[in-house]
Amino acid sequence: MHIADGFLPAPVSLLGYALTGGGLWFSLRKISKTYEDPQEHIPKTSLLTAAFFVGSLINIPIPPSSVHLLLNGMLGVLLGYYAFPAIVVGLFFQAVMFQHGGMSTLGVNAAMLGFPALLSGYLFKLRLSFGEDTPRRLGVFAFAAGALAVALSTLIFFGLIVTTIPADFDADLERSATFVLMVSQIPLIFIEGVFTSILVSFLRQVKPSLIEGF
């Protein structure tokens, strides 16, 4: 679902870089204020950045097209404010090494995945407002957080594509194709919600400290 070079007007690409710069500034500022030792979480962030890098390259055939894992909800749940810089680094290496996305659209792609990841982190943390952190509540909020990030990223992606169709393209045909692709993303929303819920429930049993994203 990464947007490649040449699909977006230059002003939109520049706006994407501005938003990503703001997201990085916000995340790094929160990290420096939230944690006594920000470097303590770098190994976990590096490991999950690598998982994000590899996971996004795995295609799942869902007719009439195929989708790939986004995993930005998982990063938001497990990394909190570290998720945004992790996504920027992962997308940069995907663009450089595999041309998955583009350098001119790196800012747009990072904002499209990064901000929903932060919102998912907040949603996952919201469970603590309901009292004791039971296994069922943990799984439900993890599912909702994993699904929310993918749903928001999908809406942003297709909103950008539909509103920036070049004048020389067949707009009706492009909108129809875009709608079909959007429908094919719906199963992925459920898949990532289930995956995040199972992963978080497993980590709660074997290493609870890893789910302390904030």
C-alpha positions as CSV (number, residue, x, y, z in Angstrom):
1,M,0.0,0.0,0.0
2,H,3.0,2.2,-0.2
3,I,2.7,5.1,-2.7
4,A,5.4,5.0,-5.4
5,D,7.2,7.9,-7.0
6,G,5.3,9.9,-9.6
7,F,1.8,9.2,-8.2
8,L,1.4,12.4,-6.2
9,P,1.8,16.1,-7.0
10,A,4.9,17.8,-5.7
11,P,3.0,19.9,-3.1
12,V,1.4,16.8,-1.6
13,S,4.8,15.1,-1.4
14,L,6.3,18.2,0.3
15,L,3.3,18.3,2.7
16,G,4.0,14.6,3.6
17,Y,7.6,15.5,4.5
18,A,6.4,18.4,6.7
19,L,3.9,16.1,8.5
20,T,6.5,13.4,9.0
21,G,9.0,16.0,10.3
22,G,6.3,17.1,12.8
23,G,5.5,13.5,13.8
24,L,9.2,12.8,14.4
25,W,9.6,15.9,16.5
26,F,6.6,15.1,18.5
27,S,7.6,11.5,19.1
28,L,11.2,12.2,20.0
29,R,10.1,15.0,22.4
30,K,7.6,12.6,24.1
31,I,10.3,9.9,24.3
32,S,12.8,12.3,26.0
33,K,10.1,13.4,28.5
34,T,8.6,10.0,29.2
35,Y,11.6,7.8,29.7
36,E,14.4,8.3,32.2
37,D,16.7,6.3,29.8
38,P,15.4,6.5,26.2
39,Q,18.3,4.4,25.0
40,E,17.0,1.4,27.0
41,H,14.2,0.8,24.5
42,I,16.4,1.0,21.4
43,P,17.1,-2.8,21.2
44,K,13.4,-3.6,21.2
45,T,12.7,-0.8,18.7
46,S,15.4,-2.1,16.4
47,L,14.1,-5.6,16.6
48,L,10.5,-4.6,15.8
49,T,11.7,-2.2,13.1
50,A,13.3,-5.2,11.4
51,A,10.0,-7.2,11.8
52,F,8.1,-4.3,10.2
53,F,10.7,-4.1,7.4
54,V,10.3,-7.9,6.6
55,G,6.6,-8.2,7.3
56,S,5.6,-5.5,4.9
57,L,7.3,-7.4,2.1
58,I,5.1,-10.5,2.6
59,N,2.2,-10.4,0.1
60,I,-1.1,-12.1,0.9
61,P,-3.2,-13.1,-2.1
62,I,-6.8,-11.7,-1.6
63,P,-8.7,-11.7,-5.0
64,P,-8.8,-9.7,-7.2
65,S,-5.4,-8.4,-6.0
66,S,-3.0,-9.0,-3.1
67,V,-2.2,-7.1,0.1
68,H,0.7,-7.0,2.4
69,L,1.0,-6.7,6.1
70,L,1.4,-3.2,7.5
71,L,2.1,-3.9,11.1
72,N,1.9,-0.3,12.1
73,G,-0.8,-1.1,14.7
74,M,1.5,-3.7,16.3
75,L,4.3,-1.1,16.4
76,G,2.0,1.4,18.1
77,V,1.0,-1.1,20.7
78,L,4.5,-2.4,21.5
79,L,6.6,0.7,20.9
80,G,4.4,3.7,21.8
81,Y,6.2,6.9,20.8
82,Y,9.1,4.9,19.3
83,A,6.7,3.6,16.6
84,F,6.9,6.7,14.4
85,P,10.7,6.8,14.1
86,A,10.7,3.0,13.6
87,I,8.3,3.3,10.7
88,V,10.4,6.1,9.1
89,V,13.5,4.0,9.2
90,G,11.8,0.9,8.0
91,L,10.2,2.7,5.0
92,F,13.5,4.4,4.1
93,F,15.3,1.1,3.8
94,Q,12.3,-0.5,1.9
95,A,12.4,2.4,-0.6
96,V,16.2,2.3,-1.0
97,M,16.7,-1.5,-1.1
98,F,13.5,-2.8,-2.8
99,Q,11.9,0.4,-4.4
100,H,8.9,-0.4,-2.2
101,G,7.4,3.1,-2.1
102,G,9.5,6.0,-3.3
103,M,11.9,8.6,-1.9
104,S,9.7,11.5,-3.1
105,T,6.7,9.9,-1.3
106,L,8.6,8.7,1.8
107,G,7.2,11.6,3.8
108,V,3.6,10.8,2.7
109,N,4.0,7.1,3.3
110,A,5.6,7.6,6.8
111,A,2.8,10.0,7.8
112,M,0.2,7.6,6.5
113,L,1.5,4.7,8.6
114,G,3.0,6.6,11.5
115,F,0.2,8.7,12.8
116,P,-2.3,5.8,12.9
117,A,0.4,3.9,14.8
118,L,0.5,6.6,17.4
119,L,-3.3,6.6,17.7
120,S,-3.3,2.8,18.1
121,G,-0.7,3.2,20.9
122,Y,-3.0,5.6,22.7
123,L,-6.0,3.3,22.2
124,F,-4.1,0.4,23.6
125,K,-3.1,2.5,26.6
126,L,-6.7,3.5,27.2
127,R,-7.5,0.0,28.5
128,L,-5.7,1.0,31.7
129,S,-8.5,3.4,32.4
130,F,-10.9,0.6,33.0
131,G,-9.2,-0.9,36.0
132,E,-7.4,-4.2,36.3
133,D,-5.6,-5.3,33.1
134,T,-7.4,-8.7,32.5
135,P,-6.3,-11.0,29.7
136,R,-9.6,-10.5,27.9
137,R,-9.4,-6.7,28.0
138,L,-5.8,-6.8,26.9
139,G,-6.7,-9.0,23.8
140,V,-9.7,-6.9,22.9
141,F,-7.8,-3.6,23.0
142,A,-4.9,-5.1,21.1
143,F,-7.2,-6.3,18.4
144,A,-8.9,-2.9,18.2
145,A,-5.5,-1.1,18.1
146,G,-4.1,-3.4,15.4
147,A,-7.2,-3.1,13.2
148,L,-7.6,0.7,13.8
149,A,-4.1,1.5,12.4
150,V,-4.7,-0.5,9.2
151,A,-8.2,1.0,8.7
152,L,-7.0,4.6,9.1
153,S,-3.9,4.1,6.9
154,T,-6.2,2.5,4.2
155,L,-8.6,5.4,4.3
156,I,-5.7,7.9,4.0
157,F,-4.2,6.0,1.2
158,F,-7.3,5.8,-0.9
159,G,-8.3,9.4,0.0
160,L,-5.0,10.6,-1.4
161,I,-5.2,8.5,-4.5
162,V,-8.8,9.5,-5.4
163,T,-8.2,13.2,-4.8
164,T,-5.0,13.5,-6.7
165,I,-5.8,11.6,-9.9
166,P,-4.0,13.4,-12.7
167,A,-6.3,15.2,-15.2
168,D,-5.1,13.0,-18.2
169,F,-6.3,9.8,-16.4
170,D,-9.7,8.3,-16.7
171,A,-11.0,9.4,-13.3
172,D,-14.1,7.1,-13.3
173,L,-11.9,4.1,-14.1
174,E,-9.3,5.0,-11.6
175,R,-12.0,5.5,-8.9
176,S,-13.5,2.1,-9.7
177,A,-10.1,0.4,-9.5
178,T,-9.3,2.2,-6.3
179,F,-12.6,1.1,-4.7
180,V,-11.9,-2.6,-5.6
181,L,-8.5,-2.3,-4.0
182,M,-10.0,-0.7,-0.9
183,V,-12.4,-3.6,-0.5
184,S,-9.5,-6.0,-0.7
185,Q,-7.9,-4.3,2.3
186,I,-10.9,-5.1,4.6
187,P,-9.7,-8.7,5.3
188,L,-6.3,-7.3,6.2
189,I,-7.8,-5.1,8.9
190,F,-9.2,-8.2,10.6
191,I,-6.0,-10.2,10.0
192,E,-3.8,-7.6,11.6
193,G,-6.2,-7.1,14.5
194,V,-6.2,-10.8,15.3
195,F,-2.4,-11.0,14.8
196,T,-1.8,-8.1,17.2
197,S,-4.2,-9.6,19.8
198,I,-2.5,-13.0,19.7
199,L,1.0,-11.5,19.8
200,V,0.2,-9.3,22.8
201,S,-1.6,-12.1,24.7
202,F,1.5,-14.3,24.1
203,L,3.9,-11.7,25.2
204,R,1.9,-11.1,28.4
205,Q,2.6,-14.7,29.4
206,V,6.2,-14.9,28.4
207,K,7.6,-11.4,28.8
208,P,5.1,-8.8,30.1
209,S,7.6,-6.0,30.0
210,L,7.5,-6.0,26.2
211,I,3.9,-4.7,26.1
212,E,4.7,-1.7,28.2
213,G,4.7,0.6,25.2
214,F,4.3,3.9,27.1
